[in-house]
């Protein structure tokens, strides 16, 4: 079993989960980065290089591939969209070409994003998988394009590709660049008196659909084994939550009592107080997927994790 992008936040949970279930997992991490400390088998590679991908598929001969590798932080993608195209679209094009040529029976899970759905009214029904995609930023546009490449691999080449379309997911280890993890990091720094008691936030009225990363990797493990080739599955809670509610839960479990200060520099250009982005996970629930962690448990664990990191 091959996992690309295995050294990242999600991979740090997915690789140990798959190994605990008896799989021999070969993780791929980007050339030049440190070798991850979890997992047993690692290969350093540049997935934008056809020769390196060819060697991967030939040497590992995986029965399953879980493709996580991506540039995933939207502001970084906006700053360098060409690099994002190379990683988020180019790499999967090379990988699926190689699988189609050498191992067309290999099951491939391609991880997209629920951000490719359109923003909608707060009272609208959550998006189902058959809804049209309407990416609102460069990141979601590249991931939507990668999904279409996966559809082509299935329809033209017969590769058994399954697509996952996750919404926001968080938990211990989440990078501090993301809103809720940034809140937790600031709170811990304030607890330790490493910063003044002012917590800076962006648009806390933004409504998004949050899940625990530990539930999300369970979904991926389920889909690579039981997902229907050619199908796409929302991976989400199905519940819209304001960022302000996440902040309130973190404050509830924090020993800090900061002043909340809105920083316009933390707003993202596409955010809007009046809309939400939520999806319907009924299709994957029909396969037996169930979440284990409440949002409060997730955020409490995230806060405790930052107390070990700061």
SEMIVO-819274 format. One record per residue (C-alpha): x, y, z; residue number from 1. Coordinates in Angstrom, 3 decimals, m for minus. Layout:
<atoms>
<atom><u>X</u><v>Y</v><w>Z</w><i>NUM</i></atom>
...
</atoms>
This chain:
<atoms>
<atom><u>0.000</u><v>0.000</v><w>0.000</w><i>1</i></atom>
<atom><u>1.417</u><v>3.359</v><w>m1.068</w><i>2</i></atom>
<atom><u>0.539</u><v>6.658</v><w>0.628</w><i>3</i></atom>
<atom><u>1.699</u><v>9.874</v><w>m1.020</w><i>4</i></atom>
<atom><u>2.074</u><v>13.014</v><w>1.060</w><i>5</i></atom>
<atom><u>2.354</u><v>10.637</v><w>3.996</w><i>6</i></atom>
<atom><u>4.600</u><v>12.898</v><w>6.052</w><i>7</i></atom>
<atom><u>1.959</u><v>15.576</v><w>6.545</w><i>8</i></atom>
<atom><u>m0.729</u><v>16.214</v><w>9.144</w><i>9</i></atom>
<atom><u>m3.237</u><v>13.674</v><w>7.813</w><i>10</i></atom>
<atom><u>m0.559</u><v>11.137</v><w>6.954</w><i>11</i></atom>
<atom><u>0.682</u><v>11.187</v><w>10.542</w><i>12</i></atom>
<atom><u>m2.639</u><v>9.596</v><w>11.504</w><i>13</i></atom>
<atom><u>m3.374</u><v>7.553</v><w>8.388</w><i>14</i></atom>
<atom><u>m0.078</u><v>5.663</v><w>8.176</w><i>15</i></atom>
<atom><u>m0.168</u><v>4.406</v><w>11.810</w><i>16</i></atom>
<atom><u>m3.849</u><v>3.465</v><w>11.426</w><i>17</i></atom>
<atom><u>m3.219</u><v>1.371</v><w>8.320</w><i>18</i></atom>
<atom><u>m0.154</u><v>m0.270</v><w>9.853</w><i>19</i></atom>
<atom><u>m2.088</u><v>m1.089</v><w>13.021</w><i>20</i></atom>
<atom><u>m4.551</u><v>m2.950</v><w>10.807</w><i>21</i></atom>
<atom><u>m1.824</u><v>m5.079</v><w>9.310</w><i>22</i></atom>
<atom><u>m1.045</u><v>m3.252</v><w>6.070</w><i>23</i></atom>
<atom><u>2.484</u><v>m2.853</v><w>4.795</w><i>24</i></atom>
<atom><u>2.507</u><v>0.874</v><w>4.136</w><i>25</i></atom>
<atom><u>5.135</u><v>2.639</v><w>2.066</w><i>26</i></atom>
<atom><u>4.967</u><v>6.365</v><w>2.725</w><i>27</i></atom>
<atom><u>6.192</u><v>8.945</v><w>0.243</w><i>28</i></atom>
<atom><u>7.561</u><v>12.244</v><w>1.527</w><i>29</i></atom>
<atom><u>8.920</u><v>15.204</v><w>m0.397</w><i>30</i></atom>
<atom><u>12.599</u><v>15.299</v><w>m1.294</w><i>31</i></atom>
<atom><u>14.545</u><v>17.539</v><w>1.051</w><i>32</i></atom>
<atom><u>12.190</u><v>17.230</v><w>4.005</w><i>33</i></atom>
<atom><u>13.105</u><v>15.250</v><w>7.144</w><i>34</i></atom>
<atom><u>12.165</u><v>11.583</v><w>7.157</w><i>35</i></atom>
<atom><u>9.012</u><v>11.226</v><w>9.283</w><i>36</i></atom>
<atom><u>9.455</u><v>9.581</v><w>12.666</w><i>37</i></atom>
<atom><u>6.315</u><v>7.418</v><w>12.418</w><i>38</i></atom>
<atom><u>5.817</u><v>4.530</v><w>10.006</w><i>39</i></atom>
<atom><u>8.201</u><v>1.761</v><w>8.985</w><i>40</i></atom>
<atom><u>8.823</u><v>2.186</v><w>5.248</w><i>41</i></atom>
<atom><u>9.590</u><v>5.494</v><w>3.549</w><i>42</i></atom>
<atom><u>10.611</u><v>6.716</v><w>0.097</w><i>43</i></atom>
<atom><u>11.786</u><v>10.245</v><w>m0.625</w><i>44</i></atom>
<atom><u>10.481</u><v>11.453</v><w>m3.991</w><i>45</i></atom>
<atom><u>9.348</u><v>14.348</v><w>m6.163</w><i>46</i></atom>
<atom><u>5.946</u><v>13.386</v><w>m7.508</w><i>47</i></atom>
<atom><u>6.174</u><v>16.017</v><w>m10.248</w><i>48</i></atom>
<atom><u>9.014</u><v>13.992</v><w>m11.830</w><i>49</i></atom>
<atom><u>7.773</u><v>11.183</v><w>m14.136</w><i>50</i></atom>
<atom><u>10.918</u><v>9.080</v><w>m13.697</w><i>51</i></atom>
<atom><u>10.560</u><v>9.103</v><w>m9.908</w><i>52</i></atom>
<atom><u>6.865</u><v>8.179</v><w>m10.062</w><i>53</i></atom>
<atom><u>7.671</u><v>5.405</v><w>m12.542</w><i>54</i></atom>
<atom><u>10.232</u><v>4.001</v><w>m10.120</w><i>55</i></atom>
<atom><u>7.767</u><v>4.230</v><w>m7.239</w><i>56</i></atom>
<atom><u>5.072</u><v>2.238</v><w>m9.001</w><i>57</i></atom>
<atom><u>7.576</u><v>m0.294</v><w>m10.354</w><i>58</i></atom>
<atom><u>9.483</u><v>m0.839</v><w>m7.104</w><i>59</i></atom>
<atom><u>6.567</u><v>m0.833</v><w>m4.658</w><i>60</i></atom>
<atom><u>3.974</u><v>m2.600</v><w>m6.878</w><i>61</i></atom>
<atom><u>1.167</u><v>m1.335</v><w>m4.624</w><i>62</i></atom>
<atom><u>m2.251</u><v>m2.932</v><w>m4.611</w><i>63</i></atom>
<atom><u>m3.672</u><v>0.324</v><w>m3.249</w><i>64</i></atom>
<atom><u>m2.582</u><v>3.950</v><w>m3.440</w><i>65</i></atom>
<atom><u>m3.894</u><v>6.707</v><w>m1.186</w><i>66</i></atom>
<atom><u>m2.978</u><v>10.021</v><w>m2.776</w><i>67</i></atom>
<atom><u>m2.761</u><v>12.766</v><w>m0.137</w><i>68</i></atom>
<atom><u>0.094</u><v>14.810</v><w>m1.599</w><i>69</i></atom>
<atom><u>m0.901</u><v>18.430</v><w>m2.237</w><i>70</i></atom>
<atom><u>m0.163</u><v>22.045</v><w>m1.527</w><i>71</i></atom>
<atom><u>m3.071</u><v>22.545</v><w>0.827</w><i>72</i></atom>
<atom><u>m2.843</u><v>25.945</v><w>2.534</w><i>73</i></atom>
<atom><u>m4.946</u><v>28.315</v><w>0.382</w><i>74</i></atom>
<atom><u>m2.887</u><v>31.503</v><w>0.975</w><i>75</i></atom>
<atom><u>0.279</u><v>29.655</v><w>m0.110</w><i>76</i></atom>
<atom><u>m1.490</u><v>28.445</v><w>m3.239</w><i>77</i></atom>
<atom><u>m2.681</u><v>31.975</v><w>m3.997</w><i>78</i></atom>
<atom><u>0.891</u><v>33.246</v><w>m3.744</w><i>79</i></atom>
<atom><u>2.254</u><v>30.597</v><w>m6.133</w><i>80</i></atom>
<atom><u>m0.561</u><v>29.057</v><w>m8.195</w><i>81</i></atom>
<atom><u>1.852</u><v>27.583</v><w>m10.741</w><i>82</i></atom>
<atom><u>3.562</u><v>25.524</v><w>m8.047</w><i>83</i></atom>
<atom><u>0.143</u><v>24.361</v><w>m6.852</w><i>84</i></atom>
<atom><u>m0.809</u><v>23.295</v><w>m10.375</w><i>85</i></atom>
<atom><u>2.371</u><v>21.236</v><w>m10.632</w><i>86</i></atom>
<atom><u>1.753</u><v>19.483</v><w>m7.320</w><i>87</i></atom>
<atom><u>m2.037</u><v>19.305</v><w>m7.090</w><i>88</i></atom>
<atom><u>m2.755</u><v>18.530</v><w>m10.753</w><i>89</i></atom>
<atom><u>0.512</u><v>17.626</v><w>m12.452</w><i>90</i></atom>
<atom><u>1.569</u><v>15.024</v><w>m9.904</w><i>91</i></atom>
<atom><u>m1.719</u><v>13.156</v><w>m10.014</w><i>92</i></atom>
<atom><u>m1.674</u><v>13.215</v><w>m13.816</w><i>93</i></atom>
<atom><u>1.757</u><v>11.567</v><w>m13.802</w><i>94</i></atom>
<atom><u>0.734</u><v>9.059</v><w>m11.117</w><i>95</i></atom>
<atom><u>m2.492</u><v>7.985</v><w>m12.820</w><i>96</i></atom>
<atom><u>m0.769</u><v>7.686</v><w>m16.208</w><i>97</i></atom>
<atom><u>1.791</u><v>5.381</v><w>m14.668</w><i>98</i></atom>
<atom><u>m0.838</u><v>3.299</v><w>m12.863</w><i>99</i></atom>
<atom><u>m2.886</u><v>2.964</v><w>m16.054</w><i>100</i></atom>
<atom><u>0.184</u><v>1.809</v><w>m17.978</w><i>101</i></atom>
<atom><u>1.704</u><v>m0.569</v><w>m15.440</w><i>102</i></atom>
<atom><u>m0.867</u><v>m1.548</v><w>m12.814</w><i>103</i></atom>
<atom><u>m4.403</u><v>m0.696</v><w>m14.017</w><i>104</i></atom>
<atom><u>m6.063</u><v>m2.840</v><w>m11.330</w><i>105</i></atom>
<atom><u>m4.556</u><v>m0.772</v><w>m8.514</w><i>106</i></atom>
<atom><u>m7.214</u><v>0.867</v><w>m6.354</w><i>107</i></atom>
<atom><u>m6.494</u><v>4.571</v><w>m5.970</w><i>108</i></atom>
<atom><u>m8.049</u><v>6.949</v><w>m3.454</w><i>109</i></atom>
<atom><u>m7.774</u><v>10.550</v><w>m4.614</w><i>110</i></atom>
<atom><u>m8.371</u><v>13.129</v><w>m1.894</w><i>111</i></atom>
<atom><u>m10.021</u><v>16.306</v><w>m3.166</w><i>112</i></atom>
<atom><u>m11.736</u><v>19.017</v><w>m1.152</w><i>113</i></atom>
<atom><u>m15.247</u><v>20.052</v><w>m0.214</w><i>114</i></atom>
<atom><u>m14.080</u><v>23.624</v><w>m0.732</w><i>115</i></atom>
<atom><u>m14.744</u><v>22.997</v><w>m4.416</w><i>116</i></atom>
<atom><u>m18.476</u><v>23.391</v><w>m3.720</w><i>117</i></atom>
<atom><u>m19.947</u><v>26.870</v><w>m3.904</w><i>118</i></atom>
<atom><u>m20.507</u><v>28.969</v><w>m0.817</w><i>119</i></atom>
<atom><u>m24.215</u><v>28.987</v><w>m0.042</w><i>120</i></atom>
<atom><u>m26.810</u><v>30.477</v><w>2.295</w><i>121</i></atom>
<atom><u>m26.567</u><v>29.438</v><w>5.916</w><i>122</i></atom>
<atom><u>m30.064</u><v>27.927</v><w>5.775</w><i>123</i></atom>
<atom><u>m29.413</u><v>25.946</v><w>2.571</w><i>124</i></atom>
<atom><u>m29.227</u><v>22.148</v><w>2.549</w><i>125</i></atom>
<atom><u>m25.713</u><v>20.678</v><w>2.752</w><i>126</i></atom>
<atom><u>m24.126</u><v>19.869</v><w>m0.603</w><i>127</i></atom>
<atom><u>m24.513</u><v>16.324</v><w>m1.952</w><i>128</i></atom>
<atom><u>m21.892</u><v>14.730</v><w>m4.173</w><i>129</i></atom>
<atom><u>m23.863</u><v>15.309</v><w>m7.375</w><i>130</i></atom>
<atom><u>m23.830</u><v>19.094</v><w>m6.879</w><i>131</i></atom>
<atom><u>m21.834</u><v>21.057</v><w>m9.462</w><i>132</i></atom>
<atom><u>m18.427</u><v>22.220</v><w>m8.345</w><i>133</i></atom>
<atom><u>m17.759</u><v>25.943</v><w>m8.194</w><i>134</i></atom>
<atom><u>m14.277</u><v>26.529</v><w>m6.754</w><i>135</i></atom>
<atom><u>m13.898</u><v>29.875</v><w>m5.047</w><i>136</i></atom>
<atom><u>m10.108</u><v>30.051</v><w>m4.775</w><i>137</i></atom>
<atom><u>m6.981</u><v>28.785</v><w>m6.487</w><i>138</i></atom>
<atom><u>m6.551</u><v>25.869</v><w>m4.081</w><i>139</i></atom>
<atom><u>m10.037</u><v>24.443</v><w>m4.608</w><i>140</i></atom>
<atom><u>m9.729</u><v>25.020</v><w>m8.362</w><i>141</i></atom>
<atom><u>m6.592</u><v>22.856</v><w>m8.528</w><i>142</i></atom>
<atom><u>m8.228</u><v>20.134</v><w>m6.443</w><i>143</i></atom>
<atom><u>m11.345</u><v>20.167</v><w>m8.634</w><i>144</i></atom>
<atom><u>m9.092</u><v>19.765</v><w>m11.677</w><i>145</i></atom>
<atom><u>m7.349</u><v>16.827</v><w>m9.995</w><i>146</i></atom>
<atom><u>m10.736</u><v>15.211</v><w>m9.417</w><i>147</i></atom>
<atom><u>m11.567</u><v>15.524</v><w>m13.094</w><i>148</i></atom>
<atom><u>m8.254</u><v>13.844</v><w>m13.929</w><i>149</i></atom>
<atom><u>m9.270</u><v>11.001</v><w>m11.619</w><i>150</i></atom>
<atom><u>m12.606</u><v>10.672</v><w>m13.422</w><i>151</i></atom>
<atom><u>m10.732</u><v>10.404</v><w>m16.712</w><i>152</i></atom>
<atom><u>m8.520</u><v>7.623</v><w>m15.321</w><i>153</i></atom>
<atom><u>m11.617</u><v>5.660</v><w>m14.350</w><i>154</i></atom>
<atom><u>m13.719</u><v>6.270</v><w>m17.457</w><i>155</i></atom>
<atom><u>m10.979</u><v>6.088</v><w>m20.107</w><i>156</i></atom>
<atom><u>m8.383</u><v>3.787</v><w>m18.572</w><i>157</i></atom>
<atom><u>m10.476</u><v>1.636</v><w>m16.240</w><i>158</i></atom>
<atom><u>m8.390</u><v>2.425</v><w>m13.149</w><i>159</i></atom>
<atom><u>m10.520</u><v>1.790</v><w>m10.026</w><i>160</i></atom>
<atom><u>m10.330</u><v>5.328</v><w>m8.665</w><i>161</i></atom>
<atom><u>m12.369</u><v>6.418</v><w>m5.645</w><i>162</i></atom>
<atom><u>m12.643</u><v>10.091</v><w>m4.778</w><i>163</i></atom>
<atom><u>m12.911</u><v>11.561</v><w>m1.270</w><i>164</i></atom>
<atom><u>m14.138</u><v>15.129</v><w>m0.867</w><i>165</i></atom>
<atom><u>m13.348</u><v>16.165</v><w>2.727</w><i>166</i></atom>
<atom><u>m14.430</u><v>19.329</v><w>4.452</w><i>167</i></atom>
<atom><u>m12.294</u><v>21.017</v><w>7.131</w><i>168</i></atom>
<atom><u>m10.590</u><v>18.603</v><w>9.504</w><i>169</i></atom>
<atom><u>m8.543</u><v>19.390</v><w>12.556</w><i>170</i></atom>
<atom><u>m7.083</u><v>17.887</v><w>15.691</w><i>171</i></atom>
<atom><u>m3.750</u><v>17.449</v><w>17.483</w><i>172</i></atom>
<atom><u>m0.841</u><v>18.281</v><w>15.206</w><i>173</i></atom>
<atom><u>m2.798</u><v>20.668</v><w>12.999</w><i>174</i></atom>
<atom><u>m0.457</u><v>23.412</v><w>11.701</w><i>175</i></atom>
<atom><u>m0.946</u><v>26.761</v><w>13.384</w><i>176</i></atom>
<atom><u>m1.576</u><v>28.533</v><w>10.081</w><i>177</i></atom>
<atom><u>m5.182</u><v>27.354</v><w>10.140</w><i>178</i></atom>
<atom><u>m7.715</u><v>29.408</v><w>12.066</w><i>179</i></atom>
<atom><u>m8.786</u><v>27.115</v><w>14.898</w><i>180</i></atom>
<atom><u>m5.246</u><v>25.824</v><w>15.454</w><i>181</i></atom>
<atom><u>m3.957</u><v>29.389</v><w>15.421</w><i>182</i></atom>
<atom><u>m6.488</u><v>30.259</v><w>18.123</w><i>183</i></atom>
<atom><u>m5.255</u><v>27.365</v><w>20.261</w><i>184</i></atom>
<atom><u>m1.609</u><v>28.308</v><w>19.773</w><i>185</i></atom>
<atom><u>m2.269</u><v>31.907</v><w>20.766</w><i>186</i></atom>
<atom><u>m4.188</u><v>30.832</v><w>23.861</w><i>187</i></atom>
<atom><u>m1.323</u><v>28.629</v><w>25.009</w><i>188</i></atom>
<atom><u>1.193</u><v>31.408</v><w>24.369</w><i>189</i></atom>
<atom><u>m0.981</u><v>33.736</v><w>26.455</w><i>190</i></atom>
<atom><u>m1.211</u><v>31.099</v><w>29.213</w><i>191</i></atom>
<atom><u>2.594</u><v>30.914</v><w>29.236</w><i>192</i></atom>
<atom><u>2.892</u><v>34.724</v><w>29.141</w><i>193</i></atom>
<atom><u>4.744</u><v>34.498</v><w>25.836</w><i>194</i></atom>
<atom><u>2.474</u><v>37.087</v><w>24.227</w><i>195</i></atom>
<atom><u>0.265</u><v>39.892</v><w>25.431</w><i>196</i></atom>
<atom><u>m3.285</u><v>38.838</v><w>26.414</w><i>197</i></atom>
<atom><u>m4.760</u><v>39.756</v><w>23.042</w><i>198</i></atom>
<atom><u>m6.039</u><v>37.011</v><w>20.750</w><i>199</i></atom>
<atom><u>m6.082</u><v>38.153</v><w>17.119</w><i>200</i></atom>
<atom><u>m8.710</u><v>36.662</v><w>14.840</w><i>201</i></atom>
<atom><u>m10.016</u><v>37.035</v><w>11.307</w><i>202</i></atom>
<atom><u>m13.614</u><v>36.440</v><w>10.269</w><i>203</i></atom>
<atom><u>m15.033</u><v>34.412</v><w>13.149</w><i>204</i></atom>
<atom><u>m18.532</u><v>34.619</v><w>11.624</w><i>205</i></atom>
<atom><u>m17.418</u><v>32.279</v><w>8.822</w><i>206</i></atom>
<atom><u>m19.425</u><v>28.997</v><w>8.857</w><i>207</i></atom>
<atom><u>m17.653</u><v>25.768</v><w>7.918</w><i>208</i></atom>
<atom><u>m18.025</u><v>22.005</v><w>8.374</w><i>209</i></atom>
<atom><u>m15.430</u><v>20.568</v><w>10.791</w><i>210</i></atom>
<atom><u>m14.444</u><v>16.967</v><w>11.507</w><i>211</i></atom>
<atom><u>m11.725</u><v>15.348</v><w>13.596</w><i>212</i></atom>
<atom><u>m8.710</u><v>14.181</v><w>11.593</w><i>213</i></atom>
<atom><u>m8.856</u><v>10.861</v><w>13.446</w><i>214</i></atom>
<atom><u>m12.346</u><v>10.290</v><w>12.053</w><i>215</i></atom>
<atom><u>m11.296</u><v>11.430</v><w>8.588</w><i>216</i></atom>
<atom><u>m8.498</u><v>8.858</v><w>8.296</w><i>217</i></atom>
<atom><u>m10.980</u><v>6.159</v><w>9.304</w><i>218</i></atom>
<atom><u>m13.047</u><v>7.318</v><w>6.323</w><i>219</i></atom>
<atom><u>m10.063</u><v>7.054</v><w>3.983</w><i>220</i></atom>
<atom><u>m9.219</u><v>3.563</v><w>5.231</w><i>221</i></atom>
<atom><u>m12.829</u><v>2.526</v><w>4.654</w><i>222</i></atom>
<atom><u>m12.960</u><v>4.025</v><w>1.162</w><i>223</i></atom>
<atom><u>m9.773</u><v>2.432</v><w>m0.148</w><i>224</i></atom>
<atom><u>m11.210</u><v>m0.955</v><w>0.817</w><i>225</i></atom>
<atom><u>m14.943</u><v>m0.583</v><w>0.214</w><i>226</i></atom>
<atom><u>m15.474</u><v>2.568</v><w>m1.857</w><i>227</i></atom>
<atom><u>m17.124</u><v>2.132</v><w>m5.245</w><i>228</i></atom>
<atom><u>m14.716</u><v>2.812</v><w>m8.127</w><i>229</i></atom>
<atom><u>m15.736</u><v>5.930</v><w>m10.006</w><i>230</i></atom>
<atom><u>m17.728</u><v>7.289</v><w>m7.072</w><i>231</i></atom>
<atom><u>m17.083</u><v>10.358</v><w>m4.941</w><i>232</i></atom>
<atom><u>m17.775</u><v>10.561</v><w>m1.198</w><i>233</i></atom>
<atom><u>m18.179</u><v>13.599</v><w>1.014</w><i>234</i></atom>
<atom><u>m16.199</u><v>13.237</v><w>4.244</w><i>235</i></atom>
<atom><u>m17.704</u><v>15.696</v><w>6.678</w><i>236</i></atom>
<atom><u>m19.843</u><v>16.218</v><w>9.755</w><i>237</i></atom>
<atom><u>m22.780</u><v>17.644</v><w>7.826</w><i>238</i></atom>
<atom><u>m23.010</u><v>20.432</v><w>10.417</w><i>239</i></atom>
<atom><u>m22.093</u><v>24.071</v><w>9.898</w><i>240</i></atom>
<atom><u>m20.239</u><v>25.755</v><w>12.768</w><i>241</i></atom>
<atom><u>m19.185</u><v>29.369</v><w>13.117</w><i>242</i></atom>
<atom><u>m15.526</u><v>29.901</v><w>13.844</w><i>243</i></atom>
<atom><u>m16.714</u><v>31.980</v><w>16.799</w><i>244</i></atom>
<atom><u>m18.222</u><v>28.806</v><w>18.315</w><i>245</i></atom>
<atom><u>m14.877</u><v>27.013</v><w>17.916</w><i>246</i></atom>
<atom><u>m13.152</u><v>29.925</v><w>19.608</w><i>247</i></atom>
<atom><u>m15.666</u><v>29.846</v><w>22.466</w><i>248</i></atom>
<atom><u>m15.003</u><v>26.129</v><w>23.041</w><i>249</i></atom>
<atom><u>m11.260</u><v>26.745</v><w>23.141</w><i>250</i></atom>
<atom><u>m11.732</u><v>29.637</v><w>25.571</w><i>251</i></atom>
<atom><u>m13.868</u><v>27.388</v><w>27.763</w><i>252</i></atom>
<atom><u>m10.940</u><v>24.986</v><w>28.200</w><i>253</i></atom>
<atom><u>m8.193</u><v>27.598</v><w>28.336</w><i>254</i></atom>
<atom><u>m6.622</u><v>29.169</v><w>31.399</w><i>255</i></atom>
<atom><u>m6.300</u><v>32.457</v><w>29.502</w><i>256</i></atom>
<atom><u>m8.828</u><v>35.305</v><w>29.442</w><i>257</i></atom>
<atom><u>m7.685</u><v>37.387</v><w>26.490</w><i>258</i></atom>
<atom><u>m9.187</u><v>40.351</v><w>24.733</w><i>259</i></atom>
<atom><u>m10.399</u><v>39.331</v><w>21.276</w><i>260</i></atom>
<atom><u>m9.144</u><v>41.642</v><w>18.560</w><i>261</i></atom>
<atom><u>m10.166</u><v>41.429</v><w>14.897</w><i>262</i></atom>
<atom><u>m7.213</u><v>41.700</v><w>12.538</w><i>263</i></atom>
<atom><u>m8.245</u><v>42.498</v><w>8.941</w><i>264</i></atom>
<atom><u>m4.986</u><v>40.960</v><w>7.718</w><i>265</i></atom>
<atom><u>m6.300</u><v>37.554</v><w>8.808</w><i>266</i></atom>
<atom><u>m9.368</u><v>37.737</v><w>6.578</w><i>267</i></atom>
<atom><u>m9.315</u><v>35.647</v><w>3.400</w><i>268</i></atom>
<atom><u>m10.550</u><v>37.380</v><w>0.288</w><i>269</i></atom>
<atom><u>m13.384</u><v>34.915</v><w>m0.410</w><i>270</i></atom>
<atom><u>m14.841</u><v>34.843</v><w>3.097</w><i>271</i></atom>
<atom><u>m18.342</u><v>36.212</v><w>3.652</w><i>272</i></atom>
<atom><u>m20.304</u><v>36.492</v><w>6.905</w><i>273</i></atom>
<atom><u>m23.574</u><v>35.604</v><w>5.216</w><i>274</i></atom>
<atom><u>m22.702</u><v>32.226</v><w>3.730</w><i>275</i></atom>
<atom><u>m21.641</u><v>28.724</v><w>4.717</w><i>276</i></atom>
<atom><u>m19.901</u><v>25.681</v><w>3.270</w><i>277</i></atom>
<atom><u>m21.324</u><v>22.360</v><w>4.496</w><i>278</i></atom>
<atom><u>m21.658</u><v>18.944</v><w>2.833</w><i>279</i></atom>
<atom><u>m23.824</u><v>15.870</v><w>3.317</w><i>280</i></atom>
<atom><u>m21.920</u><v>12.690</v><w>4.351</w><i>281</i></atom>
<atom><u>m24.863</u><v>10.291</v><w>3.869</w><i>282</i></atom>
<atom><u>m23.122</u><v>8.322</v><w>1.104</w><i>283</i></atom>
<atom><u>m20.102</u><v>7.357</v><w>3.210</w><i>284</i></atom>
<atom><u>m22.283</u><v>6.781</v><w>6.252</w><i>285</i></atom>
<atom><u>m24.106</u><v>4.167</v><w>4.171</w><i>286</i></atom>
<atom><u>m20.760</u><v>2.294</v><w>4.042</w><i>287</i></atom>
<atom><u>m20.692</u><v>2.254</v><w>7.848</w><i>288</i></atom>
<atom><u>m18.552</u><v>5.297</v><w>8.632</w><i>289</i></atom>
<atom><u>m19.316</u><v>6.897</v><w>11.977</w><i>290</i></atom>
<atom><u>m17.560</u><v>9.737</v><w>13.769</w><i>291</i></atom>
<atom><u>m16.152</u><v>9.151</v><w>17.252</w><i>292</i></atom>
<atom><u>m15.075</u><v>12.622</v><w>18.333</w><i>293</i></atom>
<atom><u>m17.275</u><v>15.559</v><w>19.236</w><i>294</i></atom>
<atom><u>m16.101</u><v>19.002</v><w>18.201</w><i>295</i></atom>
<atom><u>m15.426</u><v>19.863</v><w>21.838</w><i>296</i></atom>
<atom><u>m13.260</u><v>16.762</v><w>22.282</w><i>297</i></atom>
<atom><u>m11.341</u><v>17.598</v><w>19.127</w><i>298</i></atom>
<atom><u>m10.636</u><v>21.161</v><w>20.210</w><i>299</i></atom>
<atom><u>m9.736</u><v>20.164</v><w>23.761</w><i>300</i></atom>
<atom><u>m7.193</u><v>17.696</v><w>22.371</w><i>301</i></atom>
<atom><u>m5.886</u><v>20.365</v><w>19.992</w><i>302</i></atom>
<atom><u>m5.397</u><v>22.779</v><w>22.887</w><i>303</i></atom>
<atom><u>m3.598</u><v>20.129</v><w>24.946</w><i>304</i></atom>
<atom><u>m1.411</u><v>19.351</v><w>21.968</w><i>305</i></atom>
<atom><u>m0.338</u><v>22.978</v><w>21.691</w><i>306</i></atom>
<atom><u>0.585</u><v>22.892</v><w>25.379</w><i>307</i></atom>
<atom><u>3.163</u><v>20.237</v><w>24.451</w><i>308</i></atom>
<atom><u>4.332</u><v>22.128</v><w>21.348</w><i>309</i></atom>
<atom><u>4.784</u><v>25.638</v><w>22.794</w><i>310</i></atom>
</atoms>
